[in-house]
Amino acid sequence: MAATVYFDHNATTPVDPAVLEAMLPWFSERFGNASSRHEYGRAARQAVDEARRQVAAAVGAHATEVVFTSGGSEANNLFIKGAAASLKPGALAVSAVEHPSVIEPAAQLARRGWLLCRLAVDEQGRVDEAAYRQSLLSRPKLVSVMLANNETGVLQDVARLAQAARHCEAVFHTDGVQALGKTPLDFRALNACGVHALTVSAHKLGGPKGVGALVIDKGIELEALVAGGGQERGLRSGTENVAAIVGFGAACELAARRLAERAARLAALRQGLEDGLRAQGAIIFGGEARRLPNTVCFALAGFDGETLITHLDRAGYALASGAACSSAHPEPSHVLKAMGVSDGLARGAVRMSLGTGNTQEQVDAFLIALRDTAAKLRQLTALAVS
C-alpha cells in the first residue's frame, strides 16, 4: 500500500533530517541544564545562545529580542496577557481572522474590563481599511493582526496597519507563525513601522513541536506568564528545552537559506493545483489576495468538507478542513464567516498546504482523486435520494 501523501504542512511539518541530526546529541551525551555552571551546563547555554542568534537572523531581529516559549500559542498569550498586565484596561483590537491563541486571551481580557474590538475583514480576508480606521478612534492600547492566515494563507499588510496605529501609541503585535520560512520576514523593518512583537514557531518550517518564540522590542514591558527561575530575561521561567531550541535554530537557518527557491517552487505547484481545482468548479477562498505560496483553501459547492477529507484520506491524501488547533469544533470556520462566506459553503472548506516534499505528480494525482471522489459522493447522494 502506497504511503499517504501529506498535504497538511500548515498544521505541522516533518522534522528536516539536518534538524534532527543537530538535535540528537542534546538528548544523550549533551544533557546539561543550561542554568548550571559546570561544563555540561555551559555547553547547553552556548547551544541555546547560538540557536537564539539563528532565530534572530531568520527574522531580522537582534538575539536579545528573542524569548523562547513552548510554541506559538504560548508566545501569543505571553504578549497579550503580559502586555495587558502592565497597562490599565482600555481598548484592545484584534482581527476577526486571528488564530484562537490570540482571540481567546483577548476575550479573557474583555471579561476583565478591556474593550475588545474585532477588526472586520473584506471578502478576501484582508483587514477592512475603513473599519480599521474607525477602530483607531478608540485609541487601542494593544493591537494584534496576524501576518499570514493559517487557513487561507492570506497576507496582511502589517507594516501599513502598524504605521496607522502609531498615533495611538498602541503596542502592536503580529502572529508570524505561518509566515516564517514561506515569505520574507524583517522584524527590524516592521519595528520601524510600529510593530513591537512577533510570534514564530519551529514546527511549521521543519523544526520540532513544542518550541516557539516571541520576538519583542526590549522597550516593551511584559509581565511573565510563567514565574520562577528567571530564564528568558525573566519572561519565561523554566528549564530550557535545549534539544528543541537547538532544532528551532537549525530549522531557521535552513529555511532562511532555502527561502527564495522554496517559495518559487511552492507557488508554481499551488498555481497548477488551483487551475485544476477551478476546472472542477471549486471556489478558492482569498484567491484574489496576496497569499502564502503553499496554501489553498477551497470548497466544492454541495459537499461537506469533513466528508471529502475522510474519503480523500482513504484514497491516500492527508488534508485539513480548517485549522488543526480548532478541528474539534464542528462550527464553520470563524475565518471564513468573517469573510462573509455562508455557513453552508464554509462547512465545505478544505485546506491544502503544500510542503518541501510535495511534487507536481502528487498534485496531479490528487486532482484526479478529488474528481473521482466527488463523482462517487454525487452518485451515493443520488442513490440515497431515489
N, C-alpha and C positions, 0 to 999 in steps of 0.2 A: 504493500500500500504506500502511495506517494505521501511525502510529508506535507502537512498543511502549509499553504502559502500565507505568510504573515503580512497583513495589510493594516496593522493597528499600532504604528510607531508613535502616534501621539499619546497613546496610553503608556507605553514603555518601549524601550529598545533593547535588543540583545547587547550584552556587555561585549565590547570590542576585545578581541584576543590580546592586543597590546595593553589594554587597560587591565585585564585580568592578570597578565604577567607582572605588571607593575604592582598590583595589589598583593599577590600571593605571599611575598616574604613577610608582610606585616600581619599575617595570620599565624606565622610559625616562628622562625628564629628572631624576628624583629618585633617582639611582642610588647615592648615597653610602653609605659604610661607617659604621655607627652608632658605631664606635670612633674615627673620625677627628675631628680638632679643627677642621677648616675648616668653611665654611658648608654644604657638602654633607653632611658628617658630622653637624653639629649638627641639621640638618633631619631626618635619619634618626633620630637619637637622640630628638628630640621626638616623632616619629611612633611609635616603639616605646613611649615613656613614656605617650603618650595611649592606645595600644592596651592597655597594661598596666592603666591605670585602667578602661577599658571592660570588660575581662575580670573584673577585681576587682569592679566594680559589679554585674555579672550574677550573681555567685556570693556576694555579701555578704561580700567579703573586703577587706583593705587592699592597695593596689597593691604594697607592699613584700613581700607574701606570695606573689606570682605569679612563678613561674620558668618561662620559655618553654622548650619542648622541641620535638623533631621530631614529636611526636604522643603519643597516649595510651599506647602500648606503652613508649616511652622513659620517660615520666613514671612509669609503674608500676614499671619496673625501677629508676629513679633512687631511688624511695622504698625499695623492698625491699632492694636491694643497698647503697644509700647509707646507710640507717639501720643495717643489719646491720654495716657496716664499722666503725661507731663503738661497737659493743657486743661483749661476749664471747658466743660461741654459747650459745643457750638454746632455749626453746620458741618456735615460730612457728605462728600459727593463721591459716588462710585457709579461706574457704568452699569447699565442693566444687563450686560452680557458677561459680567465677570465670572471667574471661577468661584465655586461655593466657598473656598477658603478665604475669599475677600467678602463675599456677600454676607455670609453668616456672622463673622466677627463685627461687621458693620451693623448688622441687625441687633447684635448684642449691645453695641454702644447706644443704639436708638432706644433700647429698653432702659438705659441708664441716663437718659436725658439729652442725648445728642439728637440733632435734627438731621435725619437721613434723606438725602436726595438721590434718587436713582436716575442717572443720566440716560435719557432716551436715545435710541439709535434709529437710523433710517432703514429702509428695506434691504440694504446691503450689509447691515450690521455695523456701520460706522457711527460714531457719536454724532448726534444731530447738532449742527452748529448753533442754530437759534436756541435750542433747549439748553445747550451748554452755556451760552452767554447769559441766558436767563438765570441759570443756577448760580453763576458767579455773583449775581446781585446780593445773594445771601451771605457772601464773603465766607465761603467754607474754610475751615481750618485745616482739613485733611481732604485730599483728592486721590482716588486710585482709579486708573484706567489702564487696562492690560495692553501690552504691545501687540500680541497676536492671540487670536481666539483659539481655544483648544478644540472647538467643534467645527467651526467653519474655516479656520485659518486666516480670517480677515485681519489685516494690519490696521492699527490706529495711528494717526499722525500725532504721536505722544508729544513730540517736541513742540509742535504748534499749540496743543492744548495746554501744556505746562507754561508756555510763554504767556498765553492769555490769562493764566491764573496768577501771574506774578504780582499783580497789583493788590491781590487779596492777601498776599504773604502766606499763601497756603503751603503746607508741606505736601509735596506731590510724589506719589509712588506709582510704579508701573510693574506689573507682573510680566516678566520676560521669559517665563519657563519654557513656552513653546518656541520662542524666537531664537534662543541660544543654539548655535550650531546650524541654523537654517537660513538666517538672514543676518547681515552685519549689525553688531551692537557696539555702541560707543558711549559708555557712561559719562565720560568727560564732556562730550558734546551735549548729551542730554542734560547733564548737570548745569551746563552753561545756559540752557534754555529754561531751567527751573525744576528739573526732575531731581529729587533728593534721595530716592531709594529705588532699587531694582531687585526683583526676586529672580533667582535662577535655580535650576535643579539638575542633578547629574544624570538621572536615568532616562532623560529624553534625548541624549546625544551619545549613547554608547557607554555610559558610566553606570555605576551600581545604584540600586534603590537605597533609600534611607539616608541620603545626604543632599543638601542644597545650601544656598547661601542668600543672605540679604546683603546687597551692596549698598552701603549707606553713607551719605555725606556726613563727615565727622562733626559738622556743626549742628546736626540734628540730635536733640535729646530724646532718648528712648528709655523706658523702664523695662527691665528684663522680665520675660515670662517665666524663665527658669532661674531661680536664685540658688546660690550655693558657693562653689569654689572659685567663682570669678573668671572662668575661662571665657575666651572670645570677648575680650575687653569688658568683661563683667556683664555682657548682654546675653550670654547663653551658657550658663554653668553646666558642668557635667564632663566626665572624661571623654575626650575626643575619640571619635571612631576613626582611628588613624588609617586603617586599610581603605575604608570608603572615601575618606578625604583624599588620600593618595590617588585613588581611582578617578575621583572627580577632576583632580588636576590633570591627570594624564588624558582623560577624555576631552577636556577643554583644549589642551594643546593640540591634540589630533584634529578636533573639529575646526579650530582656527586655521590650521594648515590646509585642510581639505575643503573649506567653506565654498569657495567660488566654483570649483569643479563639481562638487556635490550638488549645489543649488541648481546649476545649469542642467545637470543630468536629471534631477528630480522634476524640474519644471518641464522638460521635454516629455518625460513619462506622464506627468499629470495632463499635459495638453492632449496627448493621444488618448488617455483614459477619458477625459471629458468629451472629446469628439465622439468617442464610441458610446458614451452614456447618453449624450444628446440625440444621437441617432436612434436610440431606443426610447426616446421620449422623456428622459429623465430631466428633472428640474435641479439645477445646481444652485445651492444657497450661497449668497455672497459672490456669485460668479462674475459680477461686474466690478468688484472691489479689488484693490491690491491685497494679495493673499500670500501665505507661505507657499513655497514651491511644491510642497509634498501633500497638501491637504485638499480633499474633495468631500463635501457634504452634499448628498443628493437624495432625491426621493423619486420613486416611480408612483405616479398617482394611482390610488386604489389599492396599494399594497402596504401592509403593516411592516415597519422596519424590523421589529424583532422576529417576525416570521421569515422575512427574507434572510436575515442574518443566520437564523437557525438552519435553514436549508442550504445556504451557501457554506456554512461550516461543515455540513455533511458532505458537500461537494469538494471540500478541501481548501476553503478560503476563510481566513480569520479577519473579521471586520468588527466595527462597533456601531451601536445605534445612537451613540452620543458620548458624553464624557464618561470615562471609566469610573471616575470618582463618584458619579451620581447615578450609575446604571441600576442601582437597586430601587430607584423611584420610578413608578410607572407613568408619572405625569409627563406630558410632552416637554421637550427641551425648553428651558426658560430663555435660552439664547434665541431660538427660532421664534418663540412667542413675542419676544421683544422686537424682532424684525418684522412683525406683523403677519407671520405665517399662521394659517389656520391650524387649529388643534389636529384636525384630521390629517392634513398634509405633514405636519410636524411629527406625528406618530409614525410616519413612513420614512423618517430620516435615517440614512445610513452614512456613517463616517468612514472614509477610506483614507488612511495616512501612509504614504509610501516611505520607504527607508533605503539605506545603502544597499541592502542585499536584493532588492527587487529589480526585475528585468522587464524589458518590453514583451518578452514571450509570456511572462506571468500575467501582465496586464491584458494582453490579447486573449489569453485563455480564460481569464476572469470574465471578460466581456461576453464570451460565448457561454460560460456557465451562468451568468446573470440572465442572458436571453432565454436559455433553456429552463432555468428555474422559474422565471416569470411566466413562461408558457405553461409549465406544469401546474403552477398555482392557479392560473386562469382556468385551466381545464378542470381542476379539482373544484373550484368555485362553481363552474357551470354545472358539474355533475350534482353538487350539493343542492343547487337551486332547482334543478329538474327533478 
